[in-house]
Amino acid sequence: QFGTPIGVFQVIKHRCADQMTDTEAAKYIVYQAAWTISEGLPCSKEASFAKAWVNDASRRVCVEAQQTHAGIGITHDYDLGFYTRRAKVGEFVYGNTPYHLEKIAQELGL
């Protein structure tokens, strides 16, 4: 911004830290679900946990990245627009967050 790299601003650093936290948490919850599946254990609840978290985390990360990069983040010249569309399609193909939260509630007997 005005000759200063945006990475020196504290709010940008916090956004990046939040994005990294969401990404790492999503990775580990997916690893847990994949391990459960590979061990042949019942995995419906773990798969729904992973999908619900990844839906929300991917949406948060994409929105924060777009806000950080402003309008340039949604152009076809950069990968961010592709990842945003891909995250949205994943919700339709694999089920949205409310669907998976309902599955988790049923598994817990609620």
Backbone as JSON Lines, residues from 0, in Angstrom:
{"i":0,"aa":"Q","n":[0.85,-1.17,0.0],"ca":[0.0,0.0,0.0],"c":[0.89,1.23,0.0]}
{"i":1,"aa":"F","n":[0.78,2.02,-1.03],"ca":[1.51,3.27,-1.17],"c":[3.01,3.06,-0.95]}
{"i":2,"aa":"G","n":[3.57,2.06,-1.62],"ca":[5.01,1.81,-1.56],"c":[5.46,0.95,-0.39]}
{"i":3,"aa":"T","n":[4.52,0.51,0.44],"ca":[4.85,-0.34,1.59],"c":[4.29,-1.73,1.34]}
{"i":4,"aa":"P","n":[5.09,-2.78,1.53],"ca":[4.54,-4.14,1.38],"c":[3.4,-4.37,2.37]}
{"i":5,"aa":"I","n":[2.32,-4.98,1.92],"ca":[1.17,-5.16,2.81],"c":[1.47,-6.14,3.93]}
{"i":6,"aa":"G","n":[2.49,-6.96,3.78],"ca":[2.83,-7.94,4.8],"c":[3.39,-7.34,6.08]}
{"i":7,"aa":"V","n":[3.7,-6.05,6.07],"ca":[4.21,-5.44,7.3],"c":[3.08,-4.98,8.22]}
{"i":8,"aa":"F","n":[1.85,-4.96,7.73],"ca":[0.73,-4.52,8.54],"c":[0.27,-5.66,9.45]}
{"i":9,"aa":"Q","n":[0.01,-5.34,10.71],"ca":[-0.34,-6.35,11.69],"c":[-1.64,-7.06,11.33]}
{"i":10,"aa":"V","n":[-2.62,-6.35,10.82],"ca":[-3.9,-6.98,10.49],"c":[-3.72,-8.04,9.4]}
{"i":11,"aa":"I","n":[-2.81,-7.8,8.47],"ca":[-2.54,-8.77,7.41],"c":[-1.85,-10.0,8.01]}
{"i":12,"aa":"K","n":[-0.93,-9.77,8.93],"ca":[-0.26,-10.89,9.6],"c":[-1.27,-11.74,10.37]}
{"i":13,"aa":"H","n":[-2.21,-11.1,11.02],"ca":[-3.24,-11.85,11.76],"c":[-4.12,-12.65,10.81]}
{"i":14,"aa":"R","n":[-4.49,-12.05,9.69],"ca":[-5.29,-12.78,8.7],"c":[-4.54,-14.01,8.19]}
{"i":15,"aa":"C","n":[-3.26,-13.84,7.91],"ca":[-2.46,-14.97,7.43],"c":[-2.35,-16.05,8.49]}
{"i":16,"aa":"A","n":[-2.2,-15.64,9.75],"ca":[-2.13,-16.63,10.84],"c":[-3.46,-17.38,10.97]}
{"i":17,"aa":"D","n":[-4.57,-16.68,10.85],"ca":[-5.88,-17.33,10.89],"c":[-6.04,-18.32,9.74]}
{"i":18,"aa":"Q","n":[-5.6,-17.92,8.56],"ca":[-5.69,-18.81,7.4],"c":[-4.83,-20.05,7.59]}
{"i":19,"aa":"M","n":[-3.66,-19.87,8.13],"ca":[-2.77,-21.01,8.38],"c":[-3.37,-21.95,9.42]}
{"i":20,"aa":"T","n":[-3.97,-21.38,10.46],"ca":[-4.6,-22.19,11.5],"c":[-5.74,-23.01,10.92]}
{"i":21,"aa":"D","n":[-6.59,-22.38,10.11],"ca":[-7.7,-23.1,9.47],"c":[-7.18,-24.21,8.56]}
{"i":22,"aa":"T","n":[-6.15,-23.91,7.79],"ca":[-5.59,-24.89,6.85],"c":[-4.98,-26.08,7.58]}
{"i":23,"aa":"E","n":[-4.2,-25.82,8.62],"ca":[-3.58,-26.91,9.37],"c":[-4.62,-27.75,10.11]}
{"i":24,"aa":"A","n":[-5.61,-27.1,10.7],"ca":[-6.68,-27.85,11.39],"c":[-7.44,-28.73,10.4]}
{"i":25,"aa":"A","n":[-7.72,-28.2,9.21],"ca":[-8.42,-28.98,8.19],"c":[-7.58,-30.18,7.77]}
{"i":26,"aa":"K","n":[-6.3,-29.96,7.62],"ca":[-5.41,-31.06,7.21],"c":[-5.43,-32.19,8.24]}
{"i":27,"aa":"Y","n":[-5.34,-31.84,9.51],"ca":[-5.28,-32.88,10.54],"c":[-6.61,-33.58,10.76]}
{"i":28,"aa":"I","n":[-7.72,-32.88,10.62],"ca":[-9.0,-33.55,10.78],"c":[-9.26,-34.48,9.59]}
{"i":29,"aa":"V","n":[-8.78,-34.11,8.42],"ca":[-8.9,-35.0,7.26],"c":[-7.98,-36.22,7.43]}
{"i":30,"aa":"Y","n":[-6.78,-36.0,7.96],"ca":[-5.89,-37.13,8.25],"c":[-6.55,-38.11,9.22]}
{"i":31,"aa":"Q","n":[-7.21,-37.59,10.24],"ca":[-7.88,-38.45,11.21],"c":[-8.98,-39.28,10.54]}
{"i":32,"aa":"A","n":[-9.77,-38.64,9.7],"ca":[-10.84,-39.37,8.98],"c":[-10.23,-40.41,8.04]}
{"i":33,"aa":"A","n":[-9.17,-40.05,7.33],"ca":[-8.54,-40.99,6.41],"c":[-7.94,-42.18,7.17]}
{"i":34,"aa":"W","n":[-7.33,-41.93,8.31],"ca":[-6.78,-43.02,9.11],"c":[-7.89,-43.96,9.57]}
{"i":35,"aa":"T","n":[-9.01,-43.38,10.02],"ca":[-10.14,-44.2,10.46],"c":[-10.63,-45.1,9.33]}
{"i":36,"aa":"I","n":[-10.72,-44.54,8.15],"ca":[-11.16,-45.32,6.98],"c":[-10.14,-46.41,6.66]}
{"i":37,"aa":"S","n":[-8.85,-46.06,6.68],"ca":[-7.82,-47.04,6.32],"c":[-7.74,-48.19,7.32]}
{"i":38,"aa":"E","n":[-8.13,-47.95,8.56],"ca":[-8.12,-49.0,9.57],"c":[-9.39,-49.85,9.54]}
{"i":39,"aa":"G","n":[-10.33,-49.51,8.67],"ca":[-11.57,-50.27,8.56],"c":[-12.53,-50.03,9.72]}
{"i":40,"aa":"L","n":[-12.35,-48.94,10.43],"ca":[-13.22,-48.6,11.56],"c":[-14.45,-47.84,11.07]}
{"i":41,"aa":"P","n":[-15.53,-47.81,11.85],"ca":[-16.68,-46.99,11.47],"c":[-16.24,-45.53,11.33]}
{"i":42,"aa":"C","n":[-16.58,-44.92,10.22],"ca":[-16.0,-43.6,9.95],"c":[-17.01,-42.54,9.55]}
{"i":43,"aa":"S","n":[-18.29,-42.83,9.65],"ca":[-19.3,-41.86,9.21],"c":[-19.17,-40.55,9.96]}
{"i":44,"aa":"K","n":[-19.01,-40.63,11.27],"ca":[-18.92,-39.42,12.09],"c":[-17.64,-38.64,11.76]}
{"i":45,"aa":"E","n":[-16.52,-39.33,11.65],"ca":[-15.25,-38.66,11.37],"c":[-15.25,-38.01,9.99]}
{"i":46,"aa":"A","n":[-15.84,-38.69,9.01],"ca":[-15.92,-38.11,7.67],"c":[-16.79,-36.86,7.67]}
{"i":47,"aa":"S","n":[-17.88,-36.88,8.41],"ca":[-18.74,-35.7,8.48],"c":[-18.06,-34.57,9.25]}
{"i":48,"aa":"F","n":[-17.32,-34.92,10.33],"ca":[-16.53,-33.9,11.03],"c":[-15.6,-33.2,10.05]}
{"i":49,"aa":"A","n":[-14.87,-34.01,9.29],"ca":[-13.89,-33.46,8.36],"c":[-14.55,-32.6,7.3]}
{"i":50,"aa":"K","n":[-15.63,-33.09,6.72],"ca":[-16.27,-32.33,5.64],"c":[-16.87,-31.04,6.16]}
{"i":51,"aa":"A","n":[-17.51,-31.07,7.31],"ca":[-18.09,-29.84,7.87],"c":[-17.0,-28.82,8.16]}
{"i":52,"aa":"W","n":[-15.89,-29.28,8.75],"ca":[-14.81,-28.34,9.07],"c":[-14.18,-27.78,7.8]}
{"i":53,"aa":"V","n":[-13.9,-28.65,6.82],"ca":[-13.25,-28.21,5.59],"c":[-14.15,-27.24,4.83]}
{"i":54,"aa":"N","n":[-15.46,-27.48,4.8],"ca":[-16.37,-26.54,4.16],"c":[-16.21,-25.14,4.74]}
{"i":55,"aa":"D","n":[-16.31,-25.05,6.07],"ca":[-16.24,-23.75,6.72],"c":[-14.84,-23.13,6.62]}
{"i":56,"aa":"A","n":[-13.82,-23.94,6.82],"ca":[-12.45,-23.42,6.79],"c":[-12.09,-22.93,5.39]}
{"i":57,"aa":"S","n":[-12.46,-23.68,4.36],"ca":[-12.12,-23.25,3.0],"c":[-12.84,-21.95,2.65]}
{"i":58,"aa":"R","n":[-14.07,-21.82,3.09],"ca":[-14.8,-20.57,2.84],"c":[-14.12,-19.4,3.55]}
{"i":59,"aa":"R","n":[-13.74,-19.6,4.83],"ca":[-13.08,-18.53,5.58],"c":[-11.74,-18.14,4.94]}
{"i":60,"aa":"V","n":[-10.95,-19.14,4.57],"ca":[-9.64,-18.87,3.99],"c":[-9.78,-18.12,2.67]}
{"i":61,"aa":"C","n":[-10.7,-18.54,1.82],"ca":[-10.88,-17.88,0.53],"c":[-11.37,-16.44,0.7]}
{"i":62,"aa":"V","n":[-12.32,-16.22,1.59],"ca":[-12.83,-14.87,1.82],"c":[-11.73,-13.97,2.37]}
{"i":63,"aa":"E","n":[-10.98,-14.46,3.35],"ca":[-9.9,-13.65,3.92],"c":[-8.84,-13.34,2.87]}
{"i":64,"aa":"A","n":[-8.49,-14.32,2.06],"ca":[-7.49,-14.1,1.02],"c":[-7.98,-13.08,-0.01]}
{"i":65,"aa":"Q","n":[-9.26,-13.18,-0.38],"ca":[-9.8,-12.2,-1.32],"c":[-9.82,-10.8,-0.74]}
{"i":66,"aa":"Q","n":[-10.16,-10.69,0.54],"ca":[-10.15,-9.37,1.17],"c":[-8.72,-8.83,1.29]}
{"i":67,"aa":"T","n":[-7.78,-9.69,1.53],"ca":[-6.39,-9.27,1.63],"c":[-5.87,-8.77,0.29]}
{"i":68,"aa":"H","n":[-6.2,-9.48,-0.77],"ca":[-5.69,-9.13,-2.1],"c":[-6.61,-8.19,-2.87]}
{"i":69,"aa":"A","n":[-7.74,-7.85,-2.29],"ca":[-8.72,-6.95,-2.92],"c":[-9.24,-7.57,-4.21]}
{"i":70,"aa":"G","n":[-9.57,-6.77,-5.17],"ca":[-10.21,-7.25,-6.39],"c":[-9.37,-8.18,-7.23]}
{"i":71,"aa":"I","n":[-8.06,-8.07,-7.12],"ca":[-7.19,-8.9,-7.94],"c":[-7.33,-10.38,-7.6]}
{"i":72,"aa":"G","n":[-7.83,-10.67,-6.4],"ca":[-7.93,-12.05,-5.95],"c":[-8.98,-12.88,-6.66]}
{"i":73,"aa":"I","n":[-9.92,-12.23,-7.35],"ca":[-10.98,-13.0,-8.0],"c":[-10.84,-13.05,-9.52]}
{"i":74,"aa":"T","n":[-9.76,-12.49,-10.05],"ca":[-9.56,-12.54,-11.49],"c":[-9.07,-13.92,-11.9]}
{"i":75,"aa":"H","n":[-9.19,-14.2,-13.17],"ca":[-8.76,-15.5,-13.69],"c":[-7.24,-15.59,-13.82]}
{"i":76,"aa":"D","n":[-6.54,-14.48,-13.61],"ca":[-5.08,-14.49,-13.71],"c":[-4.41,-15.13,-12.5]}
{"i":77,"aa":"Y","n":[-5.16,-15.26,-11.4],"ca":[-4.6,-15.8,-10.17],"c":[-5.38,-17.03,-9.72]}
{"i":78,"aa":"D","n":[-4.72,-17.9,-8.97],"ca":[-5.32,-19.17,-8.56],"c":[-6.42,-19.01,-7.51]}
{"i":79,"aa":"L","n":[-6.46,-17.9,-6.82],"ca":[-7.43,-17.73,-5.74],"c":[-8.87,-17.86,-6.23]}
{"i":80,"aa":"G","n":[-9.18,-17.3,-7.37],"ca":[-10.53,-17.43,-7.92],"c":[-10.88,-18.89,-8.21]}
{"i":81,"aa":"F","n":[-9.91,-19.63,-8.72],"ca":[-10.11,-21.05,-8.98],"c":[-10.4,-21.82,-7.69]}
{"i":82,"aa":"Y","n":[-9.6,-21.56,-6.65],"ca":[-9.8,-22.26,-5.38],"c":[-11.12,-21.88,-4.72]}
{"i":83,"aa":"T","n":[-11.54,-20.66,-4.88],"ca":[-12.83,-20.24,-4.32],"c":[-13.96,-20.98,-5.01]}
{"i":84,"aa":"R","n":[-13.92,-21.05,-6.33],"ca":[-14.96,-21.79,-7.06],"c":[-14.91,-23.28,-6.73]}
{"i":85,"aa":"R","n":[-13.73,-23.81,-6.6],"ca":[-13.56,-25.24,-6.28],"c":[-14.14,-25.56,-4.89]}
{"i":86,"aa":"A","n":[-13.93,-24.68,-3.93],"ca":[-14.47,-24.88,-2.58],"c":[-15.99,-24.86,-2.6]}
{"i":87,"aa":"K","n":[-16.55,-23.96,-3.4],"ca":[-18.02,-23.88,-3.47],"c":[-18.59,-25.12,-4.15]}
{"i":88,"aa":"V","n":[-17.97,-25.59,-5.19],"ca":[-18.44,-26.8,-5.87],"c":[-18.36,-28.0,-4.93]}
{"i":89,"aa":"G","n":[-17.31,-28.06,-4.12],"ca":[-17.17,-29.15,-3.16],"c":[-18.32,-29.22,-2.18]}
{"i":90,"aa":"E","n":[-18.87,-28.08,-1.82],"ca":[-20.03,-28.07,-0.93],"c":[-21.24,-28.73,-1.59]}
{"i":91,"aa":"F","n":[-21.43,-28.45,-2.87],"ca":[-22.58,-29.03,-3.57],"c":[-22.38,-30.52,-3.85]}
{"i":92,"aa":"V","n":[-21.18,-30.91,-4.18],"ca":[-20.91,-32.29,-4.55],"c":[-20.89,-33.21,-3.33]}
{"i":93,"aa":"Y","n":[-20.23,-32.77,-2.26],"ca":[-20.02,-33.64,-1.1],"c":[-20.89,-33.31,0.1]}
{"i":94,"aa":"G","n":[-21.77,-32.35,-0.03],"ca":[-22.66,-31.99,1.06],"c":[-22.18,-30.73,1.78]}
{"i":95,"aa":"N","n":[-23.13,-29.88,2.12],"ca":[-22.77,-28.63,2.79],"c":[-22.66,-28.86,4.3]}
{"i":96,"aa":"T","n":[-22.25,-27.84,5.01],"ca":[-22.0,-27.96,6.44],"c":[-23.25,-28.35,7.23]}
{"i":97,"aa":"P","n":[-24.41,-27.71,7.02],"ca":[-25.6,-28.14,7.79],"c":[-25.95,-29.62,7.59]}
{"i":98,"aa":"Y","n":[-25.77,-30.12,6.39],"ca":[-26.03,-31.54,6.12],"c":[-25.13,-32.42,6.98]}
{"i":99,"aa":"H","n":[-23.84,-32.1,7.01],"ca":[-22.91,-32.93,7.78],"c":[-23.07,-32.75,9.28]}
{"i":100,"aa":"L","n":[-23.44,-31.55,9.72],"ca":[-23.71,-31.36,11.15],"c":[-24.93,-32.17,11.58]}
{"i":101,"aa":"E","n":[-25.92,-32.27,10.72],"ca":[-27.09,-33.1,11.02],"c":[-26.7,-34.57,11.11]}
{"i":102,"aa":"K","n":[-25.82,-35.02,10.2],"ca":[-25.35,-36.41,10.27],"c":[-24.6,-36.68,11.57]}
{"i":103,"aa":"I","n":[-23.78,-35.71,12.01],"ca":[-23.05,-35.86,13.26],"c":[-24.02,-35.93,14.42]}
{"i":104,"aa":"A","n":[-25.02,-35.07,14.42],"ca":[-26.03,-35.07,15.51],"c":[-26.74,-36.41,15.56]}
{"i":105,"aa":"Q","n":[-27.09,-36.98,14.41],"ca":[-27.75,-38.29,14.39],"c":[-26.82,-39.37,14.93]}
{"i":106,"aa":"E","n":[-25.54,-39.31,14.58],"ca":[-24.57,-40.28,15.09],"c":[-24.43,-40.2,16.61]}
{"i":107,"aa":"L","n":[-24.57,-38.98,17.14],"ca":[-24.46,-38.78,18.59],"c":[-25.78,-39.04,19.31]}
{"i":108,"aa":"G","n":[-26.82,-39.3,18.55],"ca":[-28.13,-39.57,19.15],"c":[-28.87,-38.33,19.6]}
{"i":109,"aa":"L","n":[-28.57,-37.21,19.0],"ca":[-29.22,-35.96,19.37],"c":[-30.37,-35.63,18.44]}
